[in-house]
């Protein structure tokens, strides 16, 4: 539904789905750690969507975008490229995380403190899945260099076919995985649960938990907002999806006359709609860059994606045989393309380079677009303060930075 709204109302090429980072926060922090029921967690997601709708209609989201310096906008675009490529490298199985035993420190009390950690390492190239991913990567790169139209899609299909004799793709599972009936049965349990007696109606019943509820909604909303803003800036500015004329319309007009206004609104309402169906925060997917890199510039791309989403409901077993090794090369090459934004940054100027580095690189390090933006904002403010140019910091950027710091404090508490 969110992707359809993005295509029909906003006319931009973005897909929407539950965010992978936010659904982990939903499950492991809100439900498991904090002890809320899944219905209450859905109610918080629903309220987060309402908050996002309010800040979109009141133009707060738009003002945030306008307040971000140009250098940080380029850093966000390049950082999303690193993030996408990193997702691809992980999906391909090219790296794994090995345990570093570190050192054991024995205190006088007899307590042993270990500083063991996990470090990334290149895998042994004897795994068929890894070899298939490398074949797919080389094939996709060759097709792109030769400027073959549809190179990424051809690469995915060809890699999947190659994976059959390599026994990475198991076609015997066709028709045996996934149950449409079971899926609709589960939907009957989750649809509307966010607003039911065990959801919204019980969310504020315990006065002692109300501050925790509000902090959790705040964490949901802040992450969702900046994930979307980062995706729009990183993929939309350089490709012309959001043109200079559109930006002028966004600044001077009221209502939803610009693409950016409509896209932000489409993203906002999708979260509340998703909560009603039983999903965690619905967000604009950064993987939309794959369609954009293939030439998608309008809502037709979103419409095609939405139709394919619907088809996949019925063809899940077929879609399910496509291995991660086939889709990972697409993410890697799309990430490479997006890193071109880094060329617009003056790397010999530390005032510009330091915030840009943290904004760009920390997206991959933290596995979060919003956290990358947060570190970029924080170091931008630090640099301006040290240089005696704090007045150059836009008030909205300063407020956003303080909210990020508050969010980190809240996450440390909960």
Secondary structure as UniProt FT lines:
FT   HELIX           2..5
FT   HELIX           6..10
FT   STRAND          16..18
FT   HELIX           20..24
FT   HELIX           25..33
FT   HELIX           38..57
FT   TURN            58..59
FT   HELIX           60..67
FT   HELIX           70..92
FT   STRAND          95..100
FT   STRAND          104..106
FT   TURN            108..109
FT   STRAND          112..114
FT   STRAND          117..122
FT   TURN            125..126
FT   HELIX           128..145
FT   TURN            146..147
FT   TURN            149..150
FT   HELIX           151..165
FT   TURN            166..167
FT   HELIX           171..173
FT   TURN            174..176
FT   HELIX           180..190
FT   TURN            191..192
FT   HELIX           193..195
FT   TURN            197..199
FT   HELIX           200..203
FT   HELIX           207..209
FT   HELIX           210..236
FT   TURN            237..240
FT   HELIX           244..252
FT   HELIX           259..277
FT   STRAND          282..284
FT   HELIX           286..288
FT   HELIX           289..293
FT   TURN            294..295
FT   HELIX           299..314
FT   HELIX           316..320
FT   HELIX           324..338
FT   HELIX           339..344
FT   TURN            347..348
FT   HELIX           350..365
FT   TURN            366..367
FT   HELIX           369..386
FT   TURN            387..388
FT   HELIX           390..392
FT   HELIX           395..413
//
